[in-house]
Amino acid sequence: ADPQALRAALNARQPTGRLVAAGEVAAAIAYFAGPESASVTGTALAVDGGMAGLRLPPDRIRREQ
């Protein structure tokens, strides 16, 4: 019901303290589509603000499910 509270809660969950911006995702895509990545093979790039590496304590995982 409160969009600002929802945004604040989402930001608080992010390791960087904010959501990833569309421009950051676009920059990663442009890198892989451009000549600078010509020698990059078999790489997965997580543009997620650190969420992939986040390890929640077991009690918090149960609470958030």
CHARMM-style PDB file with segment names, atoms N, HN, CA, C and O in Angstrom:
ATOM      1  N   ALA     1       0.809  -1.197   0.000  1.00  0.00      PROA
ATOM      2  CA  ALA     1       0.000   0.000   0.000  1.00  0.00      PROA
ATOM      3  C   ALA     1       0.857   1.269   0.000  1.00  0.00      PROA
ATOM      4  O   ALA     1       0.425   2.316  -0.483  1.00  0.00      PROA
ATOM      5  N   ASP     2       2.082   1.168   0.548  1.00  0.00      PROA
ATOM      6  HN  ASP     2       2.434   0.318   0.940  1.00  0.00      PROA
ATOM      7  CA  ASP     2       2.966   2.334   0.636  1.00  0.00      PROA
ATOM      8  C   ASP     2       4.182   2.119  -0.263  1.00  0.00      PROA
ATOM      9  O   ASP     2       5.123   1.439   0.146  1.00  0.00      PROA
ATOM     10  N   PRO     3       4.190   2.679  -1.477  1.00  0.00      PROA
ATOM     11  CA  PRO     3       5.300   2.455  -2.416  1.00  0.00      PROA
ATOM     12  C   PRO     3       6.659   2.884  -1.864  1.00  0.00      PROA
ATOM     13  O   PRO     3       7.667   2.229  -2.129  1.00  0.00      PROA
ATOM     14  N   GLN     4       6.696   3.972  -1.103  1.00  0.00      PROA
ATOM     15  HN  GLN     4       5.877   4.504  -0.888  1.00  0.00      PROA
ATOM     16  CA  GLN     4       7.977   4.432  -0.549  1.00  0.00      PROA
ATOM     17  C   GLN     4       8.504   3.448   0.488  1.00  0.00      PROA
ATOM     18  O   GLN     4       9.707   3.192   0.539  1.00  0.00      PROA
ATOM     19  N   ALA     5       7.632   2.901   1.303  1.00  0.00      PROA
ATOM     20  HN  ALA     5       6.655   3.109   1.262  1.00  0.00      PROA
ATOM     21  CA  ALA     5       8.047   1.913   2.296  1.00  0.00      PROA
ATOM     22  C   ALA     5       8.525   0.640   1.612  1.00  0.00      PROA
ATOM     23  O   ALA     5       9.508   0.036   2.042  1.00  0.00      PROA
ATOM     24  N   LEU     6       7.842   0.230   0.557  1.00  0.00      PROA
ATOM     25  HN  LEU     6       7.044   0.720   0.207  1.00  0.00      PROA
ATOM     26  CA  LEU     6       8.253  -0.952  -0.199  1.00  0.00      PROA
ATOM     27  C   LEU     6       9.633  -0.741  -0.807  1.00  0.00      PROA
ATOM     28  O   LEU     6      10.490  -1.621  -0.725  1.00  0.00      PROA
ATOM     29  N   ARG     7       9.853   0.428  -1.418  1.00  0.00      PROA
ATOM     30  HN  ARG     7       9.157   1.143  -1.485  1.00  0.00      PROA
ATOM     31  CA  ARG     7      11.164   0.730  -2.011  1.00  0.00      PROA
ATOM     32  C   ARG     7      12.248   0.729  -0.937  1.00  0.00      PROA
ATOM     33  O   ARG     7      13.334   0.194  -1.161  1.00  0.00      PROA
ATOM     34  N   ALA     8      11.973   1.313   0.215  1.00  0.00      PROA
ATOM     35  HN  ALA     8      11.091   1.748   0.397  1.00  0.00      PROA
ATOM     36  CA  ALA     8      12.949   1.346   1.306  1.00  0.00      PROA
ATOM     37  C   ALA     8      13.275  -0.072   1.782  1.00  0.00      PROA
ATOM     38  O   ALA     8      14.434  -0.379   2.060  1.00  0.00      PROA
ATOM     39  N   ALA     9      12.267  -0.931   1.877  1.00  0.00      PROA
ATOM     40  HN  ALA     9      11.325  -0.682   1.651  1.00  0.00      PROA
ATOM     41  CA  ALA     9      12.487  -2.318   2.291  1.00  0.00      PROA
ATOM     42  C   ALA     9      13.321  -3.063   1.260  1.00  0.00      PROA
ATOM     43  O   ALA     9      14.216  -3.825   1.629  1.00  0.00      PROA
ATOM     44  N   LEU    10      13.044  -2.857  -0.029  1.00  0.00      PROA
ATOM     45  HN  LEU    10      12.318  -2.239  -0.328  1.00  0.00      PROA
ATOM     46  CA  LEU    10      13.839  -3.506  -1.079  1.00  0.00      PROA
ATOM     47  C   LEU    10      15.284  -3.026  -1.034  1.00  0.00      PROA
ATOM     48  O   LEU    10      16.207  -3.834  -1.132  1.00  0.00      PROA
ATOM     49  N   ASN    11      15.488  -1.725  -0.889  1.00  0.00      PROA
ATOM     50  HN  ASN    11      14.738  -1.068  -0.810  1.00  0.00      PROA
ATOM     51  CA  ASN    11      16.846  -1.178  -0.813  1.00  0.00      PROA
ATOM     52  C   ASN    11      17.598  -1.736   0.389  1.00  0.00      PROA
ATOM     53  O   ASN    11      18.792  -2.021   0.295  1.00  0.00      PROA
ATOM     54  N   ALA    12      16.914  -1.894   1.512  1.00  0.00      PROA
ATOM     55  HN  ALA    12      15.945  -1.662   1.589  1.00  0.00      PROA
ATOM     56  CA  ALA    12      17.552  -2.394   2.731  1.00  0.00      PROA
ATOM     57  C   ALA    12      18.033  -3.831   2.577  1.00  0.00      PROA
ATOM     58  O   ALA    12      18.982  -4.237   3.248  1.00  0.00      PROA
ATOM     59  N   ARG    13      17.402  -4.594   1.717  1.00  0.00      PROA
ATOM     60  HN  ARG    13      16.631  -4.264   1.172  1.00  0.00      PROA
ATOM     61  CA  ARG    13      17.803  -5.995   1.497  1.00  0.00      PROA
ATOM     62  C   ARG    13      19.009  -6.136   0.584  1.00  0.00      PROA
ATOM     63  O   ARG    13      19.625  -7.201   0.537  1.00  0.00      PROA
ATOM     64  N   GLN    14      19.356  -5.086  -0.138  1.00  0.00      PROA
ATOM     65  HN  GLN    14      18.856  -4.221  -0.100  1.00  0.00      PROA
ATOM     66  CA  GLN    14      20.443  -5.163  -1.112  1.00  0.00      PROA
ATOM     67  C   GLN    14      21.790  -4.962  -0.431  1.00  0.00      PROA
ATOM     68  O   GLN    14      21.916  -4.060   0.397  1.00  0.00      PROA
ATOM     69  N   PRO    15      22.802  -5.768  -0.747  1.00  0.00      PROA
ATOM     70  CA  PRO    15      24.128  -5.573  -0.164  1.00  0.00      PROA
ATOM     71  C   PRO    15      24.695  -4.178  -0.440  1.00  0.00      PROA
ATOM     72  O   PRO    15      25.450  -3.650   0.377  1.00  0.00      PROA
ATOM     73  N   THR    16      24.346  -3.586  -1.565  1.00  0.00      PROA
ATOM     74  HN  THR    16      23.733  -4.015  -2.228  1.00  0.00      PROA
ATOM     75  CA  THR    16      24.849  -2.251  -1.900  1.00  0.00      PROA
ATOM     76  C   THR    16      23.960  -1.149  -1.341  1.00  0.00      PROA
ATOM     77  O   THR    16      24.302   0.030  -1.440  1.00  0.00      PROA
ATOM     78  N   GLY    17      22.820  -1.519  -0.754  1.00  0.00      PROA
ATOM     79  HN  GLY    17      22.543  -2.476  -0.674  1.00  0.00      PROA
ATOM     80  CA  GLY    17      21.913  -0.543  -0.170  1.00  0.00      PROA
ATOM     81  C   GLY    17      20.972   0.115  -1.165  1.00  0.00      PROA
ATOM     82  O   GLY    17      20.272   1.068  -0.823  1.00  0.00      PROA
ATOM     83  N   ARG    18      20.951  -0.387  -2.391  1.00  0.00      PROA
ATOM     84  HN  ARG    18      21.520  -1.161  -2.669  1.00  0.00      PROA
ATOM     85  CA  ARG    18      20.077   0.171  -3.423  1.00  0.00      PROA
ATOM     86  C   ARG    18      19.840  -0.895  -4.482  1.00  0.00      PROA
ATOM     87  O   ARG    18      20.597  -1.859  -4.600  1.00  0.00      PROA
ATOM     88  N   LEU    19      18.778  -0.702  -5.246  1.00  0.00      PROA
ATOM     89  HN  LEU    19      18.163   0.081  -5.150  1.00  0.00      PROA
ATOM     90  CA  LEU    19      18.501  -1.610  -6.358  1.00  0.00      PROA
ATOM     91  C   LEU    19      19.427  -1.306  -7.528  1.00  0.00      PROA
ATOM     92  O   LEU    19      19.891  -0.175  -7.681  1.00  0.00      PROA
ATOM     93  N   VAL    20      19.691  -2.291  -8.335  1.00  0.00      PROA
ATOM     94  HN  VAL    20      19.314  -3.209  -8.212  1.00  0.00      PROA
ATOM     95  CA  VAL    20      20.499  -2.115  -9.536  1.00  0.00      PROA
ATOM     96  C   VAL    20      19.706  -1.272 -10.534  1.00  0.00      PROA
ATOM     97  O   VAL    20      18.511  -1.492 -10.731  1.00  0.00      PROA
ATOM     98  N   ALA    21      20.368  -0.328 -11.147  1.00  0.00      PROA
ATOM     99  HN  ALA    21      21.339  -0.150 -10.987  1.00  0.00      PROA
ATOM    100  CA  ALA    21      19.723   0.546 -12.127  1.00  0.00      PROA
ATOM    101  C   ALA    21      19.730  -0.107 -13.509  1.00  0.00      PROA
ATOM    102  O   ALA    21      20.634  -0.874 -13.842  1.00  0.00      PROA
ATOM    103  N   ALA    22      18.722   0.205 -14.294  1.00  0.00      PROA
ATOM    104  HN  ALA    22      17.987   0.827 -14.023  1.00  0.00      PROA
ATOM    105  CA  ALA    22      18.627  -0.336 -15.655  1.00  0.00      PROA
ATOM    106  C   ALA    22      19.868   0.023 -16.465  1.00  0.00      PROA
ATOM    107  O   ALA    22      20.326  -0.780 -17.278  1.00  0.00      PROA
ATOM    108  N   GLY    23      20.409   1.197 -16.259  1.00  0.00      PROA
ATOM    109  HN  GLY    23      20.037   1.850 -15.598  1.00  0.00      PROA
ATOM    110  CA  GLY    23      21.613   1.610 -16.981  1.00  0.00      PROA
ATOM    111  C   GLY    23      22.822   0.749 -16.660  1.00  0.00      PROA
ATOM    112  O   GLY    23      23.694   0.563 -17.510  1.00  0.00      PROA
ATOM    113  N   GLU    24      22.885   0.224 -15.446  1.00  0.00      PROA
ATOM    114  HN  GLU    24      22.177   0.375 -14.756  1.00  0.00      PROA
ATOM    115  CA  GLU    24      23.987  -0.667 -15.072  1.00  0.00      PROA
ATOM    116  C   GLU    24      23.877  -1.999 -15.812  1.00  0.00      PROA
ATOM    117  O   GLU    24      24.880  -2.557 -16.257  1.00  0.00      PROA
ATOM    118  N   VAL    25      22.666  -2.494 -15.938  1.00  0.00      PROA
ATOM    119  HN  VAL    25      21.851  -2.041 -15.577  1.00  0.00      PROA
ATOM    120  CA  VAL    25      22.447  -3.732 -16.692  1.00  0.00      PROA
ATOM    121  C   VAL    25      22.754  -3.489 -18.167  1.00  0.00      PROA
ATOM    122  O   VAL    25      23.389  -4.317 -18.819  1.00  0.00      PROA
ATOM    123  N   ALA    26      22.304  -2.356 -18.684  1.00  0.00      PROA
ATOM    124  HN  ALA    26      21.788  -1.683 -18.153  1.00  0.00      PROA
ATOM    125  CA  ALA    26      22.566  -2.020 -20.090  1.00  0.00      PROA
ATOM    126  C   ALA    26      24.054  -1.899 -20.362  1.00  0.00      PROA
ATOM    127  O   ALA    26      24.522  -2.312 -21.423  1.00  0.00      PROA
ATOM    128  N   ALA    27      24.808  -1.341 -19.422  1.00  0.00      PROA
ATOM    129  HN  ALA    27      24.428  -1.006 -18.560  1.00  0.00      PROA
ATOM    130  CA  ALA    27      26.261  -1.211 -19.606  1.00  0.00      PROA
ATOM    131  C   ALA    27      26.926  -2.578 -19.688  1.00  0.00      PROA
ATOM    132  O   ALA    27      27.854  -2.769 -20.474  1.00  0.00      PROA
ATOM    133  N   ALA    28      26.461  -3.532 -18.882  1.00  0.00      PROA
ATOM    134  HN  ALA    28      25.707  -3.377 -18.243  1.00  0.00      PROA
ATOM    135  CA  ALA    28      27.013  -4.886 -18.946  1.00  0.00      PROA
ATOM    136  C   ALA    28      26.695  -5.542 -20.285  1.00  0.00      PROA
ATOM    137  O   ALA    28      27.547  -6.207 -20.875  1.00  0.00      PROA
ATOM    138  N   ILE    29      25.476  -5.355 -20.757  1.00  0.00      PROA
ATOM    139  HN  ILE    29      24.784  -4.815 -20.278  1.00  0.00      PROA
ATOM    140  CA  ILE    29      25.081  -5.905 -22.057  1.00  0.00      PROA
ATOM    141  C   ILE    29      25.917  -5.281 -23.170  1.00  0.00      PROA
ATOM    142  O   ILE    29      26.386  -5.981 -24.068  1.00  0.00      PROA
ATOM    143  N   ALA    30      26.099  -3.971 -23.109  1.00  0.00      PROA
ATOM    144  HN  ALA    30      25.718  -3.403 -22.380  1.00  0.00      PROA
ATOM    145  CA  ALA    30      26.898  -3.283 -24.127  1.00  0.00      PROA
ATOM    146  C   ALA    30      28.336  -3.776 -24.117  1.00  0.00      PROA
ATOM    147  O   ALA    30      28.959  -3.911 -25.169  1.00  0.00      PROA
ATOM    148  N   TYR    31      28.857  -4.042 -22.936  1.00  0.00      PROA
ATOM    149  HN  TYR    31      28.350  -3.932 -22.081  1.00  0.00      PROA
ATOM    150  CA  TYR    31      30.226  -4.572 -22.852  1.00  0.00      PROA
ATOM    151  C   TYR    31      30.318  -5.909 -23.578  1.00  0.00      PROA
ATOM    152  O   TYR    31      31.202  -6.101 -24.412  1.00  0.00      PROA
ATOM    153  N   PHE    32      29.416  -6.831 -23.268  1.00  0.00      PROA
ATOM    154  HN  PHE    32      28.698  -6.675 -22.590  1.00  0.00      PROA
ATOM    155  CA  PHE    32      29.472  -8.145 -23.904  1.00  0.00      PROA
ATOM    156  C   PHE    32      29.183  -8.081 -25.399  1.00  0.00      PROA
ATOM    157  O   PHE    32      29.671  -8.921 -26.155  1.00  0.00      PROA
ATOM    158  N   ALA    33      28.412  -7.113 -25.832  1.00  0.00      PROA
ATOM    159  HN  ALA    33      28.016  -6.431 -25.219  1.00  0.00      PROA
ATOM    160  CA  ALA    33      28.088  -6.970 -27.254  1.00  0.00      PROA
ATOM    161  C   ALA    33      29.172  -6.225 -28.019  1.00  0.00      PROA
ATOM    162  O   ALA    33      29.190  -6.243 -29.250  1.00  0.00      PROA
ATOM    163  N   GLY    34      30.072  -5.573 -27.298  1.00  0.00      PROA
ATOM    164  HN  GLY    34      30.057  -5.559 -26.298  1.00  0.00      PROA
ATOM    165  CA  GLY    34      31.082  -4.746 -27.948  1.00  0.00      PROA
ATOM    166  C   GLY    34      32.408  -5.451 -28.159  1.00  0.00      PROA
ATOM    167  O   GLY    34      32.594  -6.587 -27.723  1.00  0.00      PROA
ATOM    168  N   PRO    35      33.321  -4.777 -28.826  1.00  0.00      PROA
ATOM    169  CA  PRO    35      34.620  -5.363 -29.152  1.00  0.00      PROA
ATOM    170  C   PRO    35      35.525  -5.570 -27.937  1.00  0.00      PROA
ATOM    171  O   PRO    35      36.462  -6.365 -28.000  1.00  0.00      PROA
ATOM    172  N   GLU    36      35.260  -4.871 -26.836  1.00  0.00      PROA
ATOM    173  HN  GLU    36      34.498  -4.225 -26.785  1.00  0.00      PROA
ATOM    174  CA  GLU    36      36.100  -5.022 -25.646  1.00  0.00      PROA
ATOM    175  C   GLU    36      36.031  -6.425 -25.053  1.00  0.00      PROA
ATOM    176  O   GLU    36      36.950  -6.854 -24.356  1.00  0.00      PROA
ATOM    177  N   SER    37      34.950  -7.133 -25.329  1.00  0.00      PROA
ATOM    178  HN  SER    37      34.203  -6.784 -25.895  1.00  0.00      PROA
ATOM    179  CA  SER    37      34.774  -8.470 -24.770  1.00  0.00      PROA
ATOM    180  C   SER    37      35.173  -9.578 -25.747  1.00  0.00      PROA
ATOM    181  O   SER    37      34.825 -10.739 -25.533  1.00  0.00      PROA
ATOM    182  N   ALA    38      35.883  -9.243 -26.796  1.00  0.00      PROA
ATOM    183  HN  ALA    38      36.166  -8.299 -26.971  1.00  0.00      PROA
ATOM    184  CA  ALA    38      36.219 -10.225 -27.840  1.00  0.00      PROA
ATOM    185  C   ALA    38      36.943 -11.453 -27.290  1.00  0.00      PROA
ATOM    186  O   ALA    38      36.794 -12.544 -27.838  1.00  0.00      PROA
ATOM    187  N   SER    39      37.712 -11.302 -26.236  1.00  0.00      PROA
ATOM    188  HN  SER    39      37.833 -10.415 -25.790  1.00  0.00      PROA
ATOM    189  CA  SER    39      38.452 -12.437 -25.680  1.00  0.00      PROA
ATOM    190  C   SER    39      37.774 -13.064 -24.471  1.00  0.00      PROA
ATOM    191  O   SER    39      38.332 -13.966 -23.847  1.00  0.00      PROA
ATOM    192  N   VAL    40      36.596 -12.603 -24.140  1.00  0.00      PROA
ATOM    193  HN  VAL    40      36.143 -11.869 -24.647  1.00  0.00      PROA
ATOM    194  CA  VAL    40      35.866 -13.141 -22.990  1.00  0.00      PROA
ATOM    195  C   VAL    40      35.021 -14.312 -23.476  1.00  0.00      PROA
ATOM    196  O   VAL    40      34.209 -14.172 -24.391  1.00  0.00      PROA
ATOM    197  N   THR    41      35.224 -15.466 -22.850  1.00  0.00      PROA
ATOM    198  HN  THR    41      35.884 -15.580 -22.107  1.00  0.00      PROA
ATOM    199  CA  THR    41      34.450 -16.648 -23.219  1.00  0.00      PROA
ATOM    200  C   THR    41      33.966 -17.356 -21.959  1.00  0.00      PROA
ATOM    201  O   THR    41      34.661 -17.383 -20.944  1.00  0.00      PROA
ATOM    202  N   GLY    42      32.791 -17.919 -22.033  1.00  0.00      PROA
ATOM    203  HN  GLY    42      32.226 -17.898 -22.857  1.00  0.00      PROA
ATOM    204  CA  GLY    42      32.271 -18.729 -20.943  1.00  0.00      PROA
ATOM    205  C   GLY    42      32.124 -17.994 -19.628  1.00  0.00      PROA
ATOM    206  O   GLY    42      32.390 -18.567 -18.572  1.00  0.00      PROA
ATOM    207  N   THR    43      31.715 -16.764 -19.663  1.00  0.00      PROA
ATOM    208  HN  THR    43      31.498 -16.298 -20.521  1.00  0.00      PROA
ATOM    209  CA  THR    43      31.604 -15.978 -18.443  1.00  0.00      PROA
ATOM    210  C   THR    43      30.163 -15.584 -18.181  1.00  0.00      PROA
ATOM    211  O   THR    43      29.443 -15.154 -19.083  1.00  0.00      PROA
ATOM    212  N   ALA    44      29.759 -15.737 -16.936  1.00  0.00      PROA
ATOM    213  HN  ALA    44      30.344 -16.086 -16.203  1.00  0.00      PROA
ATOM    214  CA  ALA    44      28.456 -15.237 -16.494  1.00  0.00      PROA
ATOM    215  C   ALA    44      28.719 -14.028 -15.607  1.00  0.00      PROA
ATOM    216  O   ALA    44      29.491 -14.105 -14.652  1.00  0.00      PROA
ATOM    217  N   LEU    45      28.088 -12.937 -15.922  1.00  0.00      PROA
ATOM    218  HN  LEU    45      27.461 -12.874 -16.698  1.00  0.00      PROA
ATOM    219  CA  LEU    45      28.282 -11.709 -15.160  1.00  0.00      PROA
ATOM    220  C   LEU    45      26.983 -11.391 -14.424  1.00  0.00      PROA
ATOM    221  O   LEU    45      25.965 -11.086 -15.046  1.00  0.00      PROA
ATOM    222  N   ALA    46      27.027 -11.464 -13.117  1.00  0.00      PROA
ATOM    223  HN  ALA    46      27.853 -11.712 -12.612  1.00  0.00      PROA
ATOM    224  CA  ALA    46      25.847 -11.155 -12.308  1.00  0.00      PROA
ATOM    225  C   ALA    46      25.819  -9.650 -12.051  1.00  0.00      PROA
ATOM    226  O   ALA    46      26.665  -9.117 -11.333  1.00  0.00      PROA
ATOM    227  N   VAL    47      24.853  -8.982 -12.636  1.00  0.00      PROA
ATOM    228  HN  VAL    47      24.166  -9.414 -13.220  1.00  0.00      PROA
ATOM    229  CA  VAL    47      24.669  -7.545 -12.408  1.00  0.00      PROA
ATOM    230  C   VAL    47      23.501  -7.443 -11.440  1.00  0.00      PROA
ATOM    231  O   VAL    47      22.388  -7.075 -11.815  1.00  0.00      PROA
ATOM    232  N   ASP    48      23.781  -7.780 -10.180  1.00  0.00      PROA
ATOM    233  HN  ASP    48      24.685  -8.078  -9.875  1.00  0.00      PROA
ATOM    234  CA  ASP    48      22.713  -7.898  -9.187  1.00  0.00      PROA
ATOM    235  C   ASP    48      23.025  -7.181  -7.880  1.00  0.00      PROA
ATOM    236  O   ASP    48      22.349  -7.406  -6.876  1.00  0.00      PROA
ATOM    237  N   GLY    49      24.023  -6.337  -7.880  1.00  0.00      PROA
ATOM    238  HN  GLY    49      24.572  -6.154  -8.696  1.00  0.00      PROA
ATOM    239  CA  GLY    49      24.349  -5.592  -6.673  1.00  0.00      PROA
ATOM    240  C   GLY    49      24.841  -6.450  -5.527  1.00  0.00      PROA
ATOM    241  O   GLY    49      24.798  -6.025  -4.373  1.00  0.00      PROA
ATOM    242  N   GLY    50      25.304  -7.639  -5.824  1.00  0.00      PROA
ATOM    243  HN  GLY    50      25.339  -7.984  -6.762  1.00  0.00      PROA
ATOM    244  CA  GLY    50      25.841  -8.524  -4.794  1.00  0.00      PROA
ATOM    245  C   GLY    50      24.863  -9.549  -4.253  1.00  0.00      PROA
ATOM    246  O   GLY    50      25.214 -10.314  -3.355  1.00  0.00      PROA
ATOM    247  N   MET    51      23.649  -9.587  -4.772  1.00  0.00      PROA
ATOM    248  HN  MET    51      23.363  -8.966  -5.502  1.00  0.00      PROA
ATOM    249  CA  MET    51      22.648 -10.515  -4.248  1.00  0.00      PROA
ATOM    250  C   MET    51      23.034 -11.982  -4.443  1.00  0.00      PROA
ATOM    251  O   MET    51      22.703 -12.814  -3.599  1.00  0.00      PROA
ATOM    252  N   ALA    52      23.719 -12.313  -5.523  1.00  0.00      PROA
ATOM    253  HN  ALA    52      23.988 -11.637  -6.208  1.00  0.00      PROA
ATOM    254  CA  ALA    52      24.098 -13.705  -5.771  1.00  0.00      PROA
ATOM    255  C   ALA    52      25.058 -14.219  -4.700  1.00  0.00      PROA
ATOM    256  O   ALA    52      25.054 -15.407  -4.379  1.00  0.00      PROA
ATOM    257  N   GLY    53      25.861 -13.349  -4.162  1.00  0.00      PROA
ATOM    258  HN  GLY    53      25.865 -12.383  -4.423  1.00  0.00      PROA
ATOM    259  CA  GLY    53      26.820 -13.750  -3.143  1.00  0.00      PROA
ATOM    260  C   GLY    53      26.316 -13.595  -1.725  1.00  0.00      PROA
ATOM    261  O   GLY    53      27.040 -13.893  -0.775  1.00  0.00      PROA
ATOM    262  N   LEU    54      25.092 -13.136  -1.565  1.00  0.00      PROA
ATOM    263  HN  LEU    54      24.504 -12.894  -2.337  1.00  0.00      PROA
ATOM    264  CA  LEU    54      24.530 -12.898  -0.239  1.00  0.00      PROA
ATOM    265  C   LEU    54      24.176 -14.215   0.423  1.00  0.00      PROA
ATOM    266  O   LEU    54      23.508 -15.064  -0.168  1.00  0.00      PROA
ATOM    267  N   ARG    55      24.622 -14.372   1.633  1.00  0.00      PROA
ATOM    268  HN  ARG    55      25.165 -13.682   2.113  1.00  0.00      PROA
ATOM    269  CA  ARG    55      24.292 -15.570   2.406  1.00  0.00      PROA
ATOM    270  C   ARG    55      23.505 -15.129   3.632  1.00  0.00      PROA
ATOM    271  O   ARG    55      24.060 -14.545   4.563  1.00  0.00      PROA
ATOM    272  N   LEU    56      22.201 -15.417   3.623  1.00  0.00      PROA
ATOM    273  HN  LEU    56      21.751 -15.891   2.867  1.00  0.00      PROA
ATOM    274  CA  LEU    56      21.361 -15.064   4.759  1.00  0.00      PROA
ATOM    275  C   LEU    56      21.507 -16.110   5.857  1.00  0.00      PROA
ATOM    276  O   LEU    56      21.682 -17.293   5.563  1.00  0.00      PROA
ATOM    277  N   PRO    57      21.439 -15.693   7.106  1.00  0.00      PROA
ATOM    278  CA  PRO    57      21.434 -16.670   8.205  1.00  0.00      PROA
ATOM    279  C   PRO    57      20.206 -17.568   8.081  1.00  0.00      PROA
ATOM    280  O   PRO    57      19.161 -17.107   7.620  1.00  0.00      PROA
ATOM    281  N   PRO    58      20.303 -18.835   8.478  1.00  0.00      PROA
ATOM    282  CA  PRO    58      19.191 -19.776   8.313  1.00  0.00      PROA
ATOM    283  C   PRO    58      17.876 -19.276   8.922  1.00  0.00      PROA
ATOM    284  O   PRO    58      16.816 -19.501   8.339  1.00  0.00      PROA
ATOM    285  N   ASP    59      17.917 -18.610  10.068  1.00  0.00      PROA
ATOM    286  HN  ASP    59      18.778 -18.427  10.542  1.00  0.00      PROA
ATOM    287  CA  ASP    59      16.670 -18.139  10.678  1.00  0.00      PROA
ATOM    288  C   ASP    59      16.007 -17.059   9.846  1.00  0.00      PROA
ATOM    289  O   ASP    59      14.780 -16.961   9.840  1.00  0.00      PROA
ATOM    290  N   ARG    60      16.779 -16.249   9.147  1.00  0.00      PROA
ATOM    291  HN  ARG    60      17.776 -16.329   9.152  1.00  0.00      PROA
ATOM    292  CA  ARG    60      16.208 -15.199   8.301  1.00  0.00      PROA
ATOM    293  C   ARG    60      15.637 -15.790   7.015  1.00  0.00      PROA
ATOM    294  O   ARG    60      14.642 -15.283   6.496  1.00  0.00      PROA
ATOM    295  N   ILE    61      16.242 -16.840   6.500  1.00  0.00      PROA
ATOM    296  HN  ILE    61      17.050 -17.252   6.921  1.00  0.00      PROA
ATOM    297  CA  ILE    61      15.719 -17.491   5.288  1.00  0.00      PROA
ATOM    298  C   ILE    61      14.325 -18.024   5.584  1.00  0.00      PROA
ATOM    299  O   ILE    61      13.415 -17.842   4.775  1.00  0.00      PROA
ATOM    300  N   ARG    62      14.140 -18.674   6.714  1.00  0.00      PROA
ATOM    301  HN  ARG    62      14.880 -18.822   7.371  1.00  0.00      PROA
ATOM    302  CA  ARG    62      12.832 -19.227   7.067  1.00  0.00      PROA
ATOM    303  C   ARG    62      11.798 -18.106   7.227  1.00  0.00      PROA
ATOM    304  O   ARG    62      10.644 -18.282   6.836  1.00  0.00      PROA
ATOM    305  N   ARG    63      12.186 -16.962   7.792  1.00  0.00      PROA
ATOM    306  HN  ARG    63      13.124 -16.819   8.110  1.00  0.00      PROA
ATOM    307  CA  ARG    63      11.269 -15.854   7.996  1.00  0.00      PROA
ATOM    308  C   ARG    63      10.819 -15.242   6.682  1.00  0.00      PROA
ATOM    309  O   ARG    63       9.671 -14.811   6.570  1.00  0.00      PROA
ATOM    310  N   GLU    64      11.709 -15.194   5.669  1.00  0.00      PROA
ATOM    311  HN  GLU    64      12.641 -15.544   5.761  1.00  0.00      PROA
ATOM    312  CA  GLU    64      11.407 -14.492   4.417  1.00  0.00      PROA
ATOM    313  C   GLU    64      10.698 -15.390   3.410  1.00  0.00      PROA
ATOM    314  O   GLU    64      10.290 -14.902   2.356  1.00  0.00      PROA
ATOM    315  N   GLN    65      10.538 -16.653   3.683  1.00  0.00      PROA
ATOM    316  HN  GLN    65      10.870 -17.049   4.539  1.00  0.00      PROA
ATOM    317  CA  GLN    65       9.871 -17.548   2.729  1.00  0.00      PROA
ATOM    318  C   GLN    65       8.396 -17.525   2.880  1.00  0.00      PROA
ATOM    319  OT1 GLN    65       7.689 -18.223   2.153  1.00  0.00      PROA
TER     320      GLN     65
END
